[in-house]
Amino acid sequence: MLTAVLCQECHGGTTITCSQLHLYVIFEHEGVFIHSSTEELDDQDSLISGFLRIVDKDGDVVVEYKPLEDTVDPSNMLCACKDSSSVVEWTQRPHRSVDQQLSYETEWDMVNAVSFKRKAHTNGEGGSNHLHERNKRSFSFNVADLRSVTVKCEGWSYLIFCLRDDTTLPAIHFHQGGSQAFLDSLRKSVQLSESPDDENLLLVGTYSKAFSQSFENLLDDTNYGLVQKFKKDPYTTTFGGFSKVTNYFFDAFRPSESECQQRPAEEMADILGELIPGLEINQQEEPGFEVITRIDLGTRPEVQRREPVLLENWAKHQDSEGRLSNVPHLKHLIFKGGLCHAVRKEAWKFLLGYYPWDSTHEDRKTLQKRKTDEYFRMKLQWKSVSEEQEKRNSRLRDYKSLIEKDVNRTDRTNKFYEGLDNPGLILLHDILMTYCMYDFDLGYVQGMSDLLSPILYVMENEVDAFWCFVSFMDQMHENFEEQMQGMKTQLIQLSTLLRLLDLAFWNYLEAQDSGYLYFCFRWLLIRFKRELHFQDVLRLWEVMWTGLPCQNFHLLVCCAILDSEKQKIMDRHYGFNEILKHINELSMKLDIEEILIKSEAIYMQIKNCKDLPHSVSEILGLNTVTDSSTLETSEYGVLESPQSSPRPAHRQDQAFSNGHGLLQETSRNRCKVAFIS
């Protein structure tokens, strides 16, 4: 699901503002033609080239056709320029000065992809007008208004759409192929059946979406069959969509046609234990559990948030050589208010560990030069692979195919990524491909483009975005590994925290077969990226990257959201399907400031509890032993020293590197706890 907080498009001189528009690109194909004169098919001037796409706009599936400009200016190279709001606009590259031409990064220009701008006409975006007055070759229609599709072949395939109001649209010709892919994509939204009277005519019927639409956004997959499997067995399918192990799960746990009844809780424990190895969800108390009676956490304190850190505040924390001073206080300010956008490009490099906190301007220039070399050498590795080599490298082909698929549908309503042939998409693609060279064992897994997109948006630079993404992936790596160690640990820890905070609510979820909190899977996997508006994601991530006020603060964010929804869930007696649907529909409806206030208040409430279970203290790092390399503040206890080195790369034999504290795999049972009311 793609979201734009504010998207403006021109429709024949009229500006339409779409606030909180949800846009999902289902199909997109360039090189589709309309013949302006059927008698002059050999005349190139009679062929109007355009692009055809199917998009989901707030649940309405729309087919759109737009002509392209007839010519492309080869000098119209794409580059990024900042406007006054620091939001990137892609414009023609100005002539570079001699100094710019000799800049270090231009030495690697041969590795960079060169793209040219092909502006699409902005006509035909209207909802009810099938043909725009200014250009009758553009059109769009809702698939619910489609009556039939005529499919014919005259050396190439062409389609004719007939709408329910008897409007017949211009034939669209697929000279370069793609008609079958279009029809396959269309079948995900409507039923196409051959007319008994005309083998070239496909009649259109619509699916009943009342049930299926509740879940397709949760999985965010264009495969309608996946939604169908979800309806038959939502438990198994919930864990699909992002992990490499998806295909194995589907094959191993796909139910038979007769197995449509709801699974009992005991069977669910066994299935989920197999889905996530080591999850060890049990219905009854086991030896080794820490048994604790109900705990009175006391009153939840009120907390206040502050204004974002401004440029002048950031500058005050730098000395003449560029070293940052009083880092704990600076992190505290960021945690309490976030950053204004003008500060993010520099501050995120420190928060993510790309720049050391105690580095000087010169140190950072040297580091950036070295990292630029490293990046482009890795990029050159995959850019120089020939077609013949690629044919014999199935893993690289698979990575490339998945990246191209995901990049094409990542944040496409954001100004940085919108439109065809957008250089932002090229950079997104290139960075993810280069990451495959950096970490070939992991390669690319669906969901990683969601983590990169905000970073590239803020950095506006390929190299800086890559190394910041590497640092973020060091934290998130275990979320995407086949064994899903990070997801397993987080689900156990979240369940433990929720039982402590509200045992009655946890018991209610347990009674609805939802006690495993698998509906939080996407929240944890990509850090709420698809639950919040884009700007709110930036705010949440920079707050979490401070490491304050405790370990695993993102788990308290989950608890805060569930705390806000628990009364509605229980009062309305939601069952399993209703809970899943309700949580899914929270996407883009959450207030980030309210969530952060409640999350911090929950932390203060837990911290002030005198008889806190050891397992909870361990999850939040409240019993961390301090040493000479740590700093303390009166409000939040232990803070990371500015001299400490960045998090090392992931390793199988070390403590969890996913912000999950210092829980070794050999002692994971210590985070389990049973509560007795």
Salt bridges, closest charged atoms under 4 A:
GLU28 OE2 - ARG53 NH1 3.75
GLU28 OE1 - ARG412 NH1 3.66
GLU30 OE2 - ARG118 NH1 2.83
GLU64 OE1 - ARG53 NE 2.78
GLU64 OE2 - LYS57 NZ 2.72
GLU89 OE2 - LYS415 NZ 2.71
ASP109 OD2 - ARG96 NH2 3.64
GLU125 OE1 - LYS57 NZ 3.70
GLU125 OE2 - LYS66 NZ 2.90
ASP165 OD2 - HIS130 NE2 3.33
ASP166 OD1 - ARG147 NH1 2.74
ASP184 OD1 - ARG187 NH1 3.31
ASP220 OD2 - ARG530 NH1 1.96
ASP233 OD2 - ARG263 NH2 2.60
ASP251 OD1 - ARG254 NH2 3.62
GLU257 OE1 - LYS232 NZ 3.22
GLU259 OE2 - ARG263 NH1 3.08
GLU267 OE2 - ARG263 NH1 2.68
GLU280 OE2 - ARG668 NE 3.96
GLU280 OE1 - LYS672 NZ 2.50
ASP319 OD2 - ARG323 NH1 3.93
GLU321 OE1 - ARG323 NH1 2.31
GLU362 OE2 - LYS365 NZ 3.90
GLU374 OE2 - ARG370 NH1 3.24
GLU388 OE2 - LYS391 NZ 3.28
GLU388 OE1 - ARG392 NH1 3.94
GLU390 OE1 - LYS400 NZ 3.45
ASP406 OD1 - ARG409 NH2 3.46
ASP411 OD1 - LYS529 NZ 2.98
ASP430 OD2 - LYS379 NZ 3.17
ASP430 OD1 - HIS429 ND1 2.97
ASP439 OD2 - HIS477 NE2 2.73
ASP439 OD2 - HIS650 NE2 3.19
ASP450 OD1 - LYS529 NZ 3.47
ASP450 OD2 - ARG530 NH2 2.43
GLU460 OE1 - LYS345 NZ 3.17
GLU462 OE2 - LYS379 NZ 2.74
ASP464 OD2 - LYS349 NZ 3.08
GLU481 OE2 - HIS477 ND1 2.60
ASP502 OD2 - LYS566 NZ 2.47
GLU531 OE2 - ARG522 NE 2.75
GLU542 OE1 - ARG344 NE 2.79
GLU542 OE2 - ARG539 NE 2.99
ASP563 OD2 - ARG300 NH1 3.29
ASP563 OD1 - LYS566 NZ 3.12
ASP563 OD2 - LYS598 NZ 3.11
GLU565 OE1 - HIS582 NE2 2.75
GLU585 OE2 - LYS581 NZ 2.69
GLU593 OE1 - ARG305 NE 2.74
GLU593 OE2 - ARG539 NH1 3.58
GLU600 OE2 - LYS336 NZ 2.94
GLU618 OE2 - ARG670 NH2 3.26
GLU635 OE1 - HIS332 NE2 3.62
GLU640 OE1 - LYS331 NZ 3.66
GLU665 OE2 - ARG668 NH1 3.47
